[in-house]
Amino acid sequence: MTYMHLARLFIFVSLFSSVSTFGQQESYYYNFWNVQQFYLPAMTGLENKYEAVVFGRDQWIGLNGRPRTINVQYAQKLDKINSGVGFIYQIQKIGFAQVQKAKLSYAYHLKLGEKQLLSFGTNLGMNFYRINPKWITPTSNPDPSLPGDTLQLILVLILELTIKFLTGK
């Protein structure tokens, strides 16, 4: 197979291998240093012996269906095996949609020298999507493009792998 054929195959597979797509975006946090384990599993158990984080976000207060997020995470350093373990639980609600995320985290910390460390991390978990619409239509003939008033449940399994290199502490 030539290089061009491989490139075309890679582009085709990349474009059409999506399992599912959801309109709700991933939650973003301004206090990233408090939730590094959420985005970067290699940070699990890296900085503290024990670390617990609980926080929430309530946006557009007073508006029905406003975005709300609660995040709970815990990590523990395991010095004997140069590792860290933890878990993450997050629940988000916006409008008709609710997303629950549960992840188990593991990181292996490889010391490369006196002040250098390479950490390999993984999150294994699931996302549980729940959509429960209650449409109020202004006419007697509802819009056919609106989804029905039925409960929709979707379960997605996730695997995340990350690497973090630290130097100079």
C-alpha positions in Angstrom: 0.0 0.0 0.0 1.4 3.4 -0.9 1.7 6.4 1.4 -1.3 8.1 -0.3 -3.5 5.1 0.2 -2.6 4.9 3.8 -3.2 8.7 4.3 -6.7 8.4 2.6 -7.5 5.3 4.7 -6.5 7.2 7.9 -8.6 10.2 7.0 -11.6 8.1 6.1 -11.4 6.0 9.3 -10.9 9.2 11.4 -13.9 11.0 9.9 -16.4 8.1 10.1 -15.4 6.1 13.2 -17.3 8.2 15.7 -19.5 6.2 18.0 -21.8 8.9 19.3 -22.1 12.7 19.2 -23.8 14.9 21.8 -24.6 18.6 21.7 -23.7 19.2 25.3 -20.1 20.4 25.6 -17.6 19.2 28.2 -17.6 21.3 31.4 -14.7 23.7 31.8 -13.3 25.0 35.0 -11.4 28.2 35.7 -9.8 26.5 38.7 -8.0 23.9 36.7 -5.4 23.2 39.3 -8.2 21.8 41.6 -9.4 19.3 39.0 -6.3 18.2 37.2 -7.2 14.5 37.7 -10.4 15.1 35.8 -8.6 16.2 32.6 -5.2 14.6 33.1 -5.3 11.2 34.8 -1.5 11.1 35.0 -1.9 13.6 37.9 -3.7 11.0 40.1 -1.8 10.8 43.4 1.1 12.9 42.1 1.1 15.9 44.4 -0.5 15.0 47.7 -0.7 11.8 49.8 -4.5 12.2 50.0 -6.5 14.7 47.9 -10.3 15.2 48.0 -12.1 17.8 45.9 -15.8 18.7 46.0 -17.3 21.7 44.2 -20.2 22.8 42.1 -21.2 25.3 39.5 -24.6 27.0 39.2 -24.9 29.2 36.1 -27.6 31.7 35.1 -29.3 31.6 38.5 -33.1 32.1 38.3 -33.5 30.6 34.9 -35.3 27.3 34.5 -33.1 24.5 33.0 -29.9 26.4 33.9 -26.6 24.6 33.8 -25.6 23.0 37.1 -22.5 20.8 37.8 -21.3 19.0 40.8 -17.9 17.3 40.8 -16.5 15.0 43.5 -13.0 13.4 43.2 -10.5 11.7 45.4 -6.9 10.6 44.8 -4.4 8.8 47.0 -0.7 8.3 46.5 0.6 4.8 46.9 4.3 5.2 47.6 5.2 1.5 47.9 4.3 0.9 44.2 5.0 4.4 42.9 1.4 4.9 41.9 -1.8 6.8 42.5 -5.4 5.7 42.5 -8.6 7.6 42.7 -12.1 8.2 41.4 -14.2 11.0 39.9 -17.9 11.4 39.9 -19.6 14.3 38.1 -23.2 15.2 37.5 -24.3 17.9 35.1 -27.9 19.1 34.4 -28.9 21.5 31.7 -32.4 21.8 30.3 -33.8 18.4 29.6 -30.4 16.7 29.7 -28.6 15.1 32.6 -25.1 13.6 32.3 -23.5 11.5 35.1 -19.8 10.6 34.7 -18.0 8.0 36.9 -14.3 7.3 36.4 -11.7 5.2 38.2 -8.2 6.7 37.9 -4.7 5.1 38.0 -1.3 6.6 37.5 2.2 5.1 37.6 4.9 7.5 38.6 8.4 6.7 37.1 11.3 8.6 38.7 13.9 9.5 36.1 16.3 11.4 38.3 16.5 13.5 41.5 14.1 16.1 40.1 12.4 14.5 37.1 9.3 12.3 37.0 7.3 10.7 34.2 3.7 9.8 35.1 1.5 7.5 33.0 -2.2 7.8 33.8 -5.5 6.3 32.8 -9.2 6.8 33.5 -11.7 4.0 32.9 -15.3 4.9 33.4 -18.7 5.6 31.9 -20.9 8.4 30.9 -24.6 8.0 31.5 -26.8 10.4 29.5 -30.5 10.9 30.4 -32.8 13.1 28.3 -36.4 13.6 29.6 -38.1 16.3 27.6 -41.4 17.8 28.5 -42.3 20.0 25.5 -44.9 22.7 25.7 -46.0 23.5 22.2 -47.8 26.7 21.3 -50.1 25.1 18.7 -52.3 22.0 18.6 -50.1 20.6 15.8 -46.7 20.1 17.4 -43.5 20.5 15.4 -42.5 17.0 14.0 -38.8 17.8 14.4 -39.1 17.9 18.2 -38.3 14.6 19.9 -41.2 12.9 21.7 -41.9 13.1 25.4 -40.2 9.8 26.1 -37.2 9.2 28.4 -34.0 8.5 26.5 -31.1 6.8 28.2 -27.6 6.3 26.7 -24.6 4.7 28.3 -21.1 5.3 26.9 -17.9 3.6 28.2 -14.7 5.7 28.2 -11.0 5.1 28.4 -8.5 7.9 28.7 -4.7 7.7 28.6 -2.3 10.5 29.4 1.4 11.1 30.1 2.8 14.0 32.3 6.5 14.9 32.5 7.6 17.0 35.6 11.0 18.5 36.2 12.6 20.8 38.7 10.6 20.6 42.0 
